[in-house]
Amino acid sequence: MIKPKENVFLNRISGEVLAFAFKVWESDLSIANKIVLEALEIIYKTYVTKPIFYAGKSDKRIVGGLFYILSLKYKCSKTQSEIARKIGTTEITIRKGYRSWLKHFLNFSGP
């Protein structure tokens, strides 16, 4: 079993998830906390079961796409544009991340 403290990728992405969530949901920290917890759990489980999923994808693509899905799940929708602007990337990056999550995990418990 991989422990997050022993893995550079998981340490880096955890920091990104925290920072980005509090930028995107700066007006609702309770939602930000829920999204952080679920995003970290999903990222960790995916890393353990299918680490190749992350190959060639930027942190912003991974996190942005996941945030878009989780925002729909928690009914605190943010547009791809809003998420992109807050985390410093493009809508295309968010869209590609969103599609990657859905394509590789058809049973994804998103919206």
N, C-alpha and C positions, 0 to 999 in steps of 0.2 A: 504494500500500500504506500502510495506517495504521500508524504507529509508536506503541506504547503510551505513550511519554513525551510525545507530542504530543496525546494525547486525554484530556480530563478524566474521562470516564466510565470508561475503562479504568484510569486511575490510581486512581480512587476504589474501583472494584470489586476491584482487585488487593489493596489494603490490607484490604478487608473479608474477602476470601478468606483471606488470611494470618491475620488476627486470629481469625476464626471457627474455622478449622481447628484452631488450637492450643488453642482453648477446648474444642472438641468431642472431640478426640483427645489431651487433655492427658496421658494415661497412656501413649500410644504415638506418640512423635514421628516414628518412621519411616513409619508409616501417614499421619500428618498431612502429612508432606512429599510423599508420593506423591499424595495427594489434592489438595494445593495445586497441584502441577505439572500434573496432568491437568485440574483445574478451570480453571486459568488458560488452558491451551491450548484447551479447549472454548469458554470464554467469548470468547477472542480470535477464534477461527475463526468463531464464530457472529456476532460483531460485524462481521467483514469481509464475510461472505456474506449475513447476514440481520439487519441492525441493528434493523429494526422489531420484532423479537422482544422487545426490551427495553422497548419503549414501555409506559408505565403500570405497570411492575412494580417493586416495591421491591428493593433490594439483598438484603434478607433472604429474599425470595421466590425470587429467582434463585439465590442461593448455597445456601440451605437445601434447595431441591428437588434441586439438583445434588449436594450432599453426600449426600442420602439415596440417590440412585442410585449414586453412587460407593462409598458404604459397602457396598452390596450387592455391587457388582462386586469389591471388594477383600476380601469376606468378613469385614468388621469392622463388621457391621451395628449401626447405631444406630437406635432407633425415631424416628419423627417427633417424638414428645414429647421425647425426649432432645435431639435437635438443636434443637428450638424453645426449650427451656429454656436451653440453653447459649448460643444466639445472641440471646436476648431477644425472642422472637416467639411466635406461636401455632402449634399443630399445623395449623390450617387454612391458614396461610400456607405452611407446608412442603408440605402436600398440594397446594395450588394450584400451587406452583412445580414440584413433581414431575410433576404432570399436564401442565403447560405444556411442559416439556422433552419428555415422551413424545409429546404431541400434535403438536408442530411438527417433531419429529425422529424419525420412526418407525424409522429405521435407527440410532437411538442405540445406542452400544455399551455400554449399561448392563447390568443383570442379565440 
